[in-house]
């Protein structure tokens, strides 16, 4: 009786295993940093970082893995914020129900916007999303329940499940951390699922994906809805964190900021948008004393990063680590 030789793992399998180990290590490090961060950093600042990091990760799912550039992603962030703030303040819903309501509104909005936008490609797709976002902005400005330029202020955080009060900053931080990790985990699972592989194929060569029998419009619509829904989750959470829903989150400049976060961290990477969001929010917070010059400084830093780190901060780091020592 002869022993059968064990199969030799292929190069692709070894590469996937190594990538999985790196991602697990990075996730553990990120989680540990976020858990201990309130001990050294103001909790509200870190909650803002996590909200925008989830927003950037949702946007990266669409552009980085689906190849679809949206110039109107702020409409999902802002509209969900308004919906959850109204539900919590006027209807008296508990925080988890208010967030679910806002996220559901963003999902419905993304479905309607996606059905229109995916009919076109490239710059036409981007312009349609921008036009739709401007319509949502003017609706938010004129609608009576949004408060106009004042927004919805004094949004109560309430009690989680009717039991746990969220007025305590550390309790609220733990709640936001759980939402961020759940949203990030969903995005990671989607990226590494067969659905995510088809998205990458569409990004690289849509005509070839069609020739293989894939309904590319359906996959792009699913990616658009998932991205918009998670952006809405970030907006709903942010409205409760700051107890405010305002026009800032639905303005076109917010769509530009999420593009900047994604490009700075590394488009098409898993952890890049998180780093990009952290860098941008940190600059906005600590450079606020410069007034209007903040945008100028951000522009200079962005140009330098684009010239020096063409793949983004995390993208360049990953590329450098692959090089032989």
N, C-alpha and C positions, 0 to 999 in steps of 0.2 A: 504494500500500500504506500503510495507516494504522496508527499505533502504538496498541496496546490499552492503555488506562489501567490502571495497577497497582491492585489492590484496596486499599481503605482498611481498615486494621485496625479491628475493632469496639472499643467501649469495654471490653467484658469481656476481650478479648484483650490490650489495653493494660494493664488492671488486673492480669491474671495475669502478664504479663511484668515489670511493676514489682514485684509481690510476689515473683517468683522472684529478681529481682536483690537485693532486700532480704534474702531468706533465704540466698542465697549469701554475701552480705557478712557476715551475722551468723554463719553457719557458719564462715567463714574466721577471723573475729575470735575466736570461741569456741575453735576448734582451736588457734590461736596462743597464746591465754591458757593453755590446758591444757598445751600443750607446754612453755612457759617457766615454768609455775607452780612446779615442784619446785625451781627456783633460788632462790625467795623464800619459799615456804611449805612446811611439813612435808609430805613426800610422802604419808604415811599419811592425813593429814587430807584431802588432795585426792582420794585414792582413795575415801575414805568419801563425799565429796561426789558423785563420779561414780557410785558404786553407788546412792546414793539418788536422784540425778538420773535415772538409767535407770528406777528403780522408779517415780518420779513421772511420767515420760513414758509408761510403760506404763499406769499408772492413768488418765492424761489421755486416752489413746486410747479408753478405755472410757467415761468420763464426759463428757469434753469433746467428743468427736466421735460417740459412740454414745448419749449421754444416759442411761447406765446407772450409777447410783450404787451402788457396792459398799462395804459396811462391813466386809468381811472379806478384803481383799487381802493382809493380812499372812500369811495361811495359805500363799500361794504363795512369798512371800519367805522365810519361816521354814522351810517344809518342804523347799524346794530347798537351803537352807543345811545342814540336817541331813543330807539325802541325799548331798550332795557332800562334806561333812566326813567322814561315815562311809565313803564310798567311798575317799577319799584316805587316811584314817588306818588303817582296818581292812583294806580290800581292797588298798591300795597302788596305786591307780590314779594315773596321771599327771594333772597339774592340768587339762589340756584335757579328758580323759575324765571326770574327776570333775565338772567343770562341766557337761559335756554330760549326764551321768547325772542330776545335780540338776535341770537344766532340763527333761529329759524327764519326771522325776517330777512337776514342777510342771505340765507340759503335760497329763499324764494326770489329775492332780487337778483342773485347771481344766476339763477336758472333762466329768468327772463332776459337778462343782459347777455348771457352766454348764447341763447338761441339766436339772438340777433348778430352778435359779434363773430361767431365762428363761421358765418357765411363768407367772410373775407379773410385774407391772410396778410401778413407783413404789416406795413405801415397803415393799411386800411383798417385792419383789426385794432391797432392801437388808437387810431382816430375815433373809431366807433366807441370804444370804451371811454375815451376822454369826453366825447359828446354826451354819453349817458351819465357820466359822473357830474358834468356841469348841470344837467337837468336835475339830478338828485340834489345838488348844491342849492340851486334856486328854489327847489321845493322846500328844502330845509330852512331856507331864509324866509319863505312866505307862509309856510304852514303854521296855523295858530298854536298847535301843541308843542312846537319846538322852541318857542320863546324867542324866535328871530335872532337878532344879534346878541342877545343876552344868554341864549341857550337855556338848558334846563339845569338850574342850580339847586344845591342843597339836596342832592339825591341821597336818600337814606341807605346805608349799607345793610341794615336789618339784621336778622338772625338766620344763620344757616340752618336749614331744615326746621326752622322755628325754635331752635334750641341754643345754638352757639352764636353769641354776639360777635359781629365783625368790626365793632368800633375799636377793639384792641388791635394795634398795628401788627403785632406778631401773629395773631390769629389770622388777620387778613392776608398777611404775607404767606402763611402756610397754605391758605386757600388758593391764592394766585399761583404759587409754586406748583400745586397739584394740577391746576388747569394747564399751566405751561408744559409740564412734563407729559400730561396726557395728550395735549395737542401735538407736541413734538414727536411723541411715540407713534401717533397715528400717521403723521407725515412720513416718518422713517419707514414704517411698515408699508405704506403706499409706494414709496420709492423703490423698495426692494421686493415688491410683489410682481407677479406677471403683468399686472396693470402698469406698474412703473416701467417695466422693460419695454412694453409697447409704446409708452409715452416717449421714451428715449429714442426708439426706432422712428417714431413720427418726427421727432426733433431733427434727427440726422437725415432722414430721407423719407418724406411723406409719400411720395409716389411709389417707392418700393414697398412701404407698409401697405398701401392700397392693393398693390399687385399680389401681396401675400394673403389677401382676403380680409384685412382688418377694416372695420368701419371707423375710419379716423375721426370723422366728425363726432361720433358718439364718445370716443375716448377723450377728445379735446373738450367736449361739453362736460364730461364727468370731472376732468381736471379743473376746469373753470369753476364749476359748482363747489368742488371740494376746497379749492383755494379761497373762493369767496366766503364760504361758510366758516373756515378757520380764521379768516381775517375778521369776520363778524364776531367770532368768539373773543378775539383779542380786543375788539372795540367795546363789546359788552362788559368785559372785565375791567377795562380801563375806565369806563364811565362810573363803575362802582368804586374803584380805587380812589379816583379824584373827586367823586361825588358831583360830577359835572359832565354834561354833554354839550359841546359847542360846535360852531361852524368850522373851527380849526381842523377837526378830524375829517371833515368831508370836503375840504378845500383841495383844489388841484395840486397845491404845493405839497400836501401830504403824500400824494401819489408819487411826486418826484423824490421825496425823502426816502420812501421805501425802495425805490430804484437805486438810490445812492447807497443805502445800507447793504443791499444785495450785492452790488458791484464791488463795494469796498471790501466786504468780507470774503467774497468769492462765489460767483454765480455758478450754480450746478454742483456746489459742495453741500455736505450735510450740515456742518457746523458754521460755515462761513457767514450766513445771514445773522446768526446770533452774535458773532464777533462784530460784524458791521453795525448792527443795531446798538451794541454796547458802546462802540467808539463814537457814533454820532450823538447818542443821548448824553454821553459824558462830555463831549465838546459843547453841546448846547447848554448843559448845566454849569460847567465850570468856566465857560467863556461868555456867559450871559452879561457880565459886567462890561463887555466891549460894545454892547448895544447893537446897532445896525452892522457893525464890522464883523459880527459873528458869521454872517453868510459869506463875507469875503474870505475870512480865515478858513471856513469850511471848503470853499471853492479851491483855495490854494492847496490845502491838504489833499483834497480829492484829486487834483491834477497831478500832484507829486506821487500819490499812491497808484494812480493809473499808469504813470510813466515807469515807476519802479516795480510795481506789483501788478503785472498785466492780468494775472489770474486771480487777483484779490489776495488778501492777507493769508487766508487759510489755503487757498489754491496754490499760492507760491510756496507756502510751508510744506504742503504735501508733495509738490514737485521736487523740492529740495531734498526731502527725506528719501525720495526714490533714487536719488543719484548715488552711485557707488562712492564710498569714502576713499 
